[in-house]
Amino acid sequence: MKLGRWTLDSAVSRAGGVGGGVVVFTKGQVLGGDSGFAYVGSYEEKGDVLKAKVSVTNFDPNIPSVVGVPGNHELLIEGKIKNDTIDATGALATHPDTKIVVQLSRHHKL
């Protein structure tokens, strides 16, 4: 995978939430956020498959979560890396039936 700054171009959940944000992948760490949440976690890659575990912290309770749950939560994400894009799916770690689909694009190399 190419380390760098990625945009979370779209995040869509079964709960009807839609959002976007910015994520940095560097040395096994995921760091990022959007207008209401900060993201911190870890990732690993095997071939063209990315797996990430991300803690999502709500710093503005007026901004609703894409997955439809209030407050902080943890996401498990798995996706396919292709050139400068990642297409992935994920779920809440505590509620695997709560699905999210994400698309990311790399915008800056580290």
VMD Tcl script that draws the C-alpha trace (Angstrom):
set ca {
  {0.00 0.00 0.00}
  {1.12 3.50 -0.56}
  {1.48 5.41 2.70}
  {-0.05 8.84 2.71}
  {-3.05 11.09 3.16}
  {-6.28 9.69 1.80}
  {-9.71 11.23 1.50}
  {-12.70 9.25 2.64}
  {-14.69 10.06 -0.49}
  {-17.84 8.34 0.66}
  {-19.06 6.38 3.62}
  {-22.57 4.97 3.39}
  {-24.31 2.82 5.99}
  {-27.46 0.74 6.19}
  {-28.68 3.28 8.74}
  {-28.83 5.82 5.91}
  {-25.83 7.85 7.03}
  {-23.49 9.41 4.48}
  {-20.19 11.14 5.16}
  {-16.59 11.81 4.26}
  {-13.31 12.74 5.91}
  {-9.54 12.51 5.79}
  {-7.35 9.56 6.81}
  {-3.57 9.13 7.05}
  {-2.05 5.65 6.80}
  {1.47 5.55 8.20}
  {3.57 2.71 9.66}
  {0.59 0.59 10.70}
  {-1.39 3.50 12.14}
  {-4.63 5.10 10.94}
  {-5.21 8.74 11.92}
  {-7.92 11.05 10.69}
  {-11.32 12.58 11.17}
  {-14.23 14.59 9.87}
  {-16.36 17.47 11.16}
  {-17.59 15.58 14.23}
  {-15.32 12.59 14.80}
  {-11.62 11.74 15.23}
  {-10.27 8.40 13.98}
  {-7.34 6.53 15.53}
  {-6.45 2.91 14.92}
  {-4.23 0.36 13.29}
  {-4.09 -1.39 9.95}
  {-2.35 -4.26 8.25}
  {-2.13 -5.25 4.65}
  {-1.60 -8.56 2.94}
  {-1.18 -8.27 -0.79}
  {-3.99 -6.04 -1.98}
  {-6.18 -6.52 1.12}
  {-6.35 -3.89 3.87}
  {-7.73 -4.65 7.35}
  {-8.18 -1.88 9.90}
  {-9.49 -1.49 13.43}
  {-10.44 2.13 14.07}
  {-11.64 3.85 17.25}
  {-14.02 6.66 16.37}
  {-14.33 9.44 18.97}
  {-17.21 11.91 18.81}
  {-15.99 15.42 19.69}
  {-19.14 17.24 18.49}
  {-22.36 15.57 19.64}
  {-24.33 17.77 17.21}
  {-22.83 15.80 14.30}
  {-24.54 12.41 13.79}
  {-22.55 9.25 13.15}
  {-22.69 7.72 9.68}
  {-23.45 4.34 11.27}
  {-26.36 5.77 13.23}
  {-25.10 5.25 16.79}
  {-24.44 8.10 19.22}
  {-21.07 8.70 20.85}
  {-17.83 6.78 20.45}
  {-17.51 3.43 18.70}
  {-15.04 1.06 17.06}
  {-15.11 0.02 13.40}
  {-13.62 -3.05 11.75}
  {-12.85 -2.34 8.08}
  {-11.68 -4.65 5.29}
  {-11.09 -3.67 1.70}
  {-9.24 -4.02 -1.56}
  {-6.37 -1.72 -2.53}
  {-6.12 -0.86 -6.21}
  {-3.56 1.75 -7.23}
  {-4.64 4.95 -5.47}
  {-8.07 3.75 -4.31}
  {-9.46 1.53 -1.57}
  {-12.96 0.03 -1.75}
  {-13.94 -1.39 1.61}
  {-16.74 -2.55 3.86}
  {-16.93 -2.57 7.60}
  {-19.07 -2.83 10.69}
  {-19.25 -1.79 14.30}
  {-17.04 -4.11 16.33}
  {-19.90 -4.65 18.81}
  {-22.66 -4.97 16.16}
  {-21.36 -6.81 13.06}
  {-24.75 -6.46 11.36}
  {-24.29 -2.66 11.19}
  {-22.62 -2.38 7.77}
  {-20.76 0.52 6.19}
  {-19.30 0.87 2.68}
  {-16.33 3.21 2.21}
  {-14.29 4.47 -0.72}
  {-10.96 6.19 -0.28}
  {-8.61 7.98 -2.69}
  {-4.94 8.70 -2.04}
  {-4.00 12.36 -2.41}
  {-0.53 12.65 -0.95}
  {2.42 10.28 -0.54}
  {4.40 10.15 2.69}
}
mol new
graphics top color blue
foreach p $ca { graphics top sphere $p radius 0.5 }
foreach p [lrange $ca 0 end-1] q [lrange $ca 1 end] { graphics top cylinder $p $q radius 0.2 }
display resetview
